[in-house]
């Protein structure tokens, strides 16, 4: 920080999702608001992604960008703590997004099995497909219950909230992606067409296993919490 001018200097670059007029940045353990139009602030090209195409992703570039101290969020040195608090809620949010995609995929698959016929019989009469659908619903409900339980723990500020957020994010994003992927498979070749919504749910939910901390990191946090008891 430049004490004389009361400015934070921000070199380097960081990739974030950009869809608003202001950016919350974290550097050197400070949380700051960098307003759009600030000298030294620029954006990279819009990235082409597998999914999440309704939300633009660009590189945020800081080149000797000066930010007034008045733009700091919280006290000096609280940036990391603020970011971590945001991550816990973000993990529930990402898990919930996966849950929505999985629910929609289950409904579409159910309806498809009722309508699509093979050898004169609806696919819904096939016991193998009935079992697959039952597994999908069981995974869906288990994910929903875990997410809701974790949201309550975080709201109440329980000691195990951080570990639960990691568990919910890990379990729900893995299970719900598997549901979306199975839904595509059960739609057959039609599921692979852009006219079929399940392919979008599958593509959009895949990144949830990476966002807000990859699921490999979630496993580290969960095991660390257990081993520290």
HELIX and SHEET records of a PDB file:
HELIX    1   1 UNK A   69  UNK A   71  5                                   3    
HELIX    2   2 UNK A   79  UNK A  115  1                                  37    
HELIX    3   3 UNK A  123  UNK A  125  5                                   3    
HELIX    4   4 UNK A  127  UNK A  156  1                                  30    
HELIX    5   5 UNK A  161  UNK A  186  1                                  26    
HELIX    6   6 UNK A  188  UNK A  192  5                                   5    
HELIX    7   7 UNK A  197  UNK A  206  1                                  10    
HELIX    8   8 UNK A  207  UNK A  209  5                                   3    
HELIX    9   9 UNK A  215  UNK A  227  1                                  13    
SHEET    1   A 2 UNK A   7  UNK A  10  0                                        
SHEET    2   A 2 UNK A  65  UNK A  68 -1                                        
SHEET    1   B 3 UNK A  13  UNK A  17  0                                        
SHEET    2   B 3 UNK A  57  UNK A  62 -1                                        
SHEET    3   B 3 UNK A  41  UNK A  43 -1                                        
SHEET    1   C 3 UNK A  22  UNK A  27  0                                        
SHEET    2   C 3 UNK A  30  UNK A  35 -1                                        
SHEET    3   C 3 UNK A  72  UNK A  73 -1                                        
SHEET    1   D 2 UNK A 117  UNK A 118  0                                        
SHEET    2   D 2 UNK A 121  UNK A 122 -1                                        
END                                                                             
